[in-house]
Amino acid sequence: MQWKVQLFQLNYDQREYDAVEETLRSGWITMGPKTQGFESAYAAELGEGSMCLAVANGTAALHMAVLAAGAGPGDEVIVPSLTFIADLNSVRVSGADAVLADVTSITDWSMDPADIEAKITPRTKAVMIVHYAGYACDMDPILELCRRHNVALIEDCAHANGGTYKGRKLGTFGEISAWSFFSNKNLAIGEGGMVAVRDRDLYQKCKNLRSHGMTVASFDRIQGRAANYDVIEPGFNYRIDEIRASLGLVQLSKLQEANAARVRAVAHYFERLDGVNDLVIPYRGFDRGIPTYHIMPILLPEHVDRARIMEAMKEDGIQTSIHYPAIQSFSAYKGKVGPTPISEYISEHELTLPLYPTITMEQIDLVCDSLVRHLA
Ligand SMILES: Cc1ncc(COP(=O)(O)O)c(C=O)c1O
């Protein structure tokens, strides 16, 4: 399919190609100095005493977060209803029950602190939140209720690379935070993720989970540091590699500029779409912090047939998507999780328009012209 405007495009240039080549030529491609460099640079960006561990992908990061929070069989974890399925899956594969909390309203698609609190029971071990599209959740009440009920907070920051809440970086509020660096993310390396914590014990726990609970890594052995290792607890192979860590370092250095380009693109979308045909654009007038504009979601009017609009836009060469189908619609979860009426409504009517740092204003005009024409 030859798109005129793709949903997403990589923001890569010679810097990424050079970084990969340098790593390949170094002769060391599994976790080593590039990974350490990426983790330190990421931790420095976050501040607040963050300690970071780069991992294989965002789902691995979430799985580690759930386990490190101590959630398992018999426990409940409250999860967002409007999110990628990895949030729920990471809880379920850990043996805990996932309890959905709804979003706040038809214009604020972040988890509703009041609904989170309503879902807390004596079995609740943790609350997992997602900063949808890179718009910060309402952190003050969420932090307050987590403290009051003594439950851990896990931040899914997959959309939130570089975002803030009241001036503080997203991913520094929870006990454990998880990022995805999947191809379509603001920081993209193909597959990859990051875990951030601010507590030494949690850091060690996550480190054990990342690499089979082994006390020594291959890189230490080649450095001649230690030939033998112990296994201090069961764990996985959730390691990243040097090739992707070197991509991560370059992408991190470009993140601020790339996010600024998204700001300009989204401003143009707002200019074109404000007041059009009963469209709802979520988060207009957002004032909780600086969003990362990971995606460009809109809510179509109730009477509009979304499938028809998506097909018509496809014929115009414009790729669209849905973020996200209702969790209640998936076979694995149908009838097994509670209703979340607001997010279920959003799931039925949401449409995601193309957005990436190098999108041009002309391309945005093509998208908006096509959308408006087919809405009429
Ligand atoms: C909100 C959210 N959480 C978690 C993930 C999982 O990340 P990954 O695909 O890197 O495993 C994604 C990625 O698509 C996501 O968008």
The ligand as a Gaussian input file, in Angstrom:
#p B3LYP/6-31G(d) Opt

LIG

0 1
 C        0.298000       2.124000      26.460000
 C        1.238000       1.010000      26.112000
 N        1.641000       0.180000      27.083000
 C        2.488000      -0.817000      26.838000
 C        2.978000      -1.068000      25.581000
 C        3.829000      -2.265000      25.344000
 O        5.080000      -1.965000      24.832000
 P        5.863000      -2.961000      23.851000
 O        5.142000      -3.013000      22.557000
 O        7.214000      -2.319000      23.738000
 O        5.937000      -4.284000      24.531000
 C        2.611000      -0.213000      24.536000
 C        3.181000      -0.402000      23.195000
 O        2.685000      -0.552000      22.181000
 C        1.701000       0.845000      24.802000
 O        1.288000       1.678000      23.832000

